[in-house]
Amino acid sequence: MVLKILAHPVLTTLNFHMPMIVDLSHPLIMLTGENGCGKSTLLHSIYYALRGEQVDGYVYKLERGGVPTDNVLLFDAEQHNPRMKLDFFKNDPRMLEFLQIASHGQVMLAMFHQSFPGLPDGTILLLDEPEMALSVANQRRILQSLQELVARKRFRIIAATHSSVFIEAPETYVINLDRHINRHVYTTDLPM
């Protein structure tokens, strides 16, 4: 699966070459780079492309390569904190009690161990900073969970992350956005 971004209002502002070609053929991809380099923007752009959505100024071509894109879930750890949506769990008193006493990290672990495995086989799971609020040991546990979802349920997972645990794992394919910035834009601190 390959995404060709022909035009994008944000990625162009970040000086990315257009067309930008993103190889999505690996089942476990990590998007990394400095803060503000475009990880979340690219992750959301992938989401729109997989869902076939049109966004002003974003022109793309997705070559699916036979990969089904029926089940796509974008999970932003910052925006999808279940503790901020307790009304959703009013009919599940056990979960409601857990959410009220658990730490943010414990809630995240529950999402990875209980919620994500219940998604349909072949789901494409897009994760924005899934390591948020997790210790290094729990990041390793989450990486193992992601690998199991890929192996057992044929998930494809793309995560925007700063986690060295995820980035340095030999099982992941890493796209470092710091290396894709247009190097032909001269800065004032470099000699011509």
Salt bridges, closest charged atoms under 4 A:
GLU53 OE2 - ARG51 NE 2.72
GLU63 OE2 - LYS4 NZ 2.96
ASP121 OD1 - LYS153 NZ 3.63
ASP121 OD2 - ARG154 NH1 3.79
GLU129 OE2 - HIS162 NE2 3.74
GLU148 OE1 - ARG152 NH1 3.98
